[in-house]
Structure formats: C-alpha cells, structure tokens
Amino acid sequence: MSYCTRTDIDAIFGTSNVSTWADLENKQSPQLILARVTEAIATAQDAIDNSLRGGPYTIPFTTIPAAIKNVCAALAGLWLYESRGVVETNSETGEPMHRYSWKKTETKTILKNIRAGGLRLDLPTIATIEPKVVDVDIDNENTTEE
C-alpha cells in the first residue's frame, strides 16, 4: 500500500508543477509521467521507512496516518522537483535557490520528531522490553537484578 497518491502530491505542489517535474524528457506522455510519479512515491516511502525504522512504530505502515501521507507526498514532490534539475535564482541576491527548501526541512523535522516520540501518530507503538536494573557489588562480586 502506498503512503500517498498523485492527488496528495498535487495538493501540495499543484498538478501542472508535478506533471512538468515528472516529464523529464518533455514528451508529455501520461504513461511516462505516471511511471515517474510512481517512482517518486516509492522513493519517498522508502525514505520514510528508513527514517522511522527502529522507532516506536511498526514499519512499513499498514494504516497510513495523515502525517505520514503528507510527508510522503511532500518528499515525492521534492524528489520530482530536484530530479528535474530546476535551478532558480533569488531575485534579490541573484544566488541559486531551492524554492522548497523550507518544505524539505519541515519534512525532515517531522520524521525526526515521529521517530523520537515527540510527535505521536494515532497508531499502536511497538512493545518495548523494560531494561533491567543490575546492581553490582564490586567488593563482594554479587549481582542482583531488580
């Protein structure tokens, strides 16, 4: 199950932007555009799984919370934008810029907070094994577990 759809990506970046970014060869082929968007979603989903693996949730997700859907759509759109090689310049400074750098930072922050448990998803968490406290008496070499 995909974490997001083309419609989710379009809702963030706009249909014409997504189509343009996905059309690397400028062939305006719906099949090629669809294949590229599908690849972007798979790439974004893999990035999410890799970022959250070892965190409080079972990966891959079988139920997709809104936060994961939105992050996946953002990452897929960013991947399409960046792979197109879009180069923009700041009109004030003339410096190269990434129009969506704020969105990239935002998605990374969300994933980091989900993994750390600071942002809770409406999903059951993985049961954790409570660490045992071991008291070692160095003088007598006795060990007790609490």
C-alpha positions as CSV (number, residue, x, y, z in Angstrom):
1,M,0.0,0.0,0.0
2,S,1.4,3.4,-1.0
3,Y,1.7,6.0,1.7
4,C,0.3,8.7,-0.7
5,T,-1.2,9.2,-4.1
6,R,-0.6,11.5,-7.0
7,T,-3.6,13.6,-5.8
8,D,-1.8,14.1,-2.5
9,I,1.3,15.4,-4.2
10,D,-0.8,17.6,-6.5
11,A,-2.5,19.1,-3.4
12,I,0.9,20.4,-2.2
13,F,2.7,21.3,-5.3
14,G,0.0,21.7,-8.0
15,T,-1.0,19.4,-10.9
16,S,0.9,21.3,-13.6
17,N,4.1,21.5,-11.5
18,V,4.0,17.8,-10.7
19,S,3.4,16.9,-14.4
20,T,6.2,19.2,-15.5
21,W,8.7,17.9,-13.0
22,A,7.8,14.2,-13.8
23,D,8.2,14.8,-17.5
24,L,12.0,14.6,-17.7
25,E,12.1,14.2,-21.5
26,N,9.4,16.8,-22.2
27,K,7.4,14.1,-24.1
28,Q,4.1,14.9,-22.4
29,S,3.4,11.2,-22.2
30,P,0.9,10.4,-19.5
31,Q,2.4,6.9,-19.1
32,L,5.9,8.2,-18.6
33,I,4.6,10.9,-16.2
34,L,2.7,8.3,-14.2
35,A,5.7,6.0,-14.1
36,R,7.9,8.8,-12.8
37,V,5.3,9.8,-10.1
38,T,5.0,6.2,-9.1
39,E,8.8,6.0,-8.7
40,A,8.8,9.2,-6.7
41,I,6.2,7.8,-4.3
42,A,8.2,4.6,-3.8
43,T,11.3,6.6,-3.2
44,A,9.6,8.8,-0.6
45,Q,8.0,5.8,1.1
46,D,11.4,4.1,1.3
47,A,12.9,7.3,2.8
48,I,10.2,7.4,5.4
49,D,10.6,3.7,6.3
50,N,14.4,4.2,6.6
51,S,14.0,7.3,8.8
52,L,11.5,5.7,11.2
53,R,12.9,2.2,11.4
54,G,13.9,1.5,15.0
55,G,11.4,4.0,16.3
56,P,8.2,3.4,18.1
57,Y,6.1,2.2,15.2
58,T,6.0,-1.0,13.1
59,I,7.4,-0.3,9.6
60,P,6.1,-0.5,7.0
61,F,2.8,1.2,7.9
62,T,-0.3,-0.8,7.2
63,T,-2.6,2.1,8.3
64,I,-1.4,5.4,6.9
65,P,-1.8,8.3,9.3
66,A,-2.4,11.8,7.8
67,A,1.1,12.9,8.9
68,I,2.8,10.1,7.0
69,K,0.6,10.7,4.0
70,N,1.5,14.4,3.9
71,V,5.2,13.7,4.5
72,C,5.3,11.1,1.7
73,A,3.5,13.5,-0.7
74,A,6.0,16.3,0.2
75,L,9.0,14.0,-0.2
76,A,7.7,12.6,-3.5
77,G,7.1,16.1,-4.9
78,L,10.5,17.3,-3.7
79,W,12.2,14.3,-5.4
80,L,10.4,15.1,-8.7
81,Y,11.4,18.8,-8.4
82,E,15.0,18.1,-7.6
83,S,15.4,15.4,-10.2
84,R,14.2,17.7,-12.8
85,G,17.2,19.9,-12.1
86,V,15.1,23.0,-11.6
87,V,17.5,25.9,-10.9
88,E,16.0,29.1,-9.6
89,T,17.7,32.3,-8.5
90,N,16.8,34.6,-5.7
91,S,15.5,37.8,-7.3
92,E,17.2,40.0,-4.7
93,T,20.6,38.3,-4.4
94,G,20.9,36.5,-7.7
95,E,22.0,33.4,-5.8
96,P,20.8,29.9,-6.7
97,M,18.0,28.8,-4.5
98,H,15.7,25.9,-3.8
99,R,12.1,27.1,-3.8
100,Y,11.0,24.3,-1.5
101,S,14.0,24.1,0.9
102,W,11.6,25.0,3.8
103,K,9.4,22.1,2.9
104,K,12.4,19.7,2.9
105,T,13.4,21.0,6.3
106,E,9.9,20.6,7.6
107,T,9.5,17.0,6.5
108,K,12.9,16.0,8.0
109,T,11.8,17.7,11.3
110,I,8.5,15.8,11.3
111,L,10.2,12.5,10.7
112,K,12.8,13.1,13.4
113,N,10.0,14.0,15.9
114,I,8.0,10.9,15.0
115,R,11.0,8.7,15.5
116,A,11.9,10.3,18.8
117,G,8.3,10.0,20.0
118,G,7.8,13.8,20.2
119,L,5.1,13.6,17.6
120,R,2.7,10.8,18.2
121,L,0.8,9.0,15.5
122,D,-2.6,7.5,16.1
123,L,-1.2,4.0,15.9
124,P,-0.2,1.4,18.4
125,T,3.5,1.5,19.3
126,I,5.9,-1.4,19.4
127,A,6.0,-3.0,22.8
128,T,9.4,-2.3,24.4
129,I,11.3,-4.5,26.8
130,E,11.9,-2.8,30.0
131,P,15.6,-2.7,30.8
132,K,16.6,-4.5,33.9
133,V,18.5,-2.5,36.6
134,V,21.5,-4.5,37.7
135,D,23.2,-3.7,40.9
136,V,26.7,-5.0,41.2
137,D,28.5,-5.1,44.5
138,I,32.1,-4.6,43.4
139,D,33.5,-5.7,46.8
140,N,31.6,-8.9,47.1
141,E,31.1,-9.5,43.3
142,N,27.4,-10.2,44.0
143,T,24.9,-9.3,41.3
144,T,21.2,-8.7,41.9
145,E,18.5,-7.8,39.4
146,E,15.7,-5.5,40.3
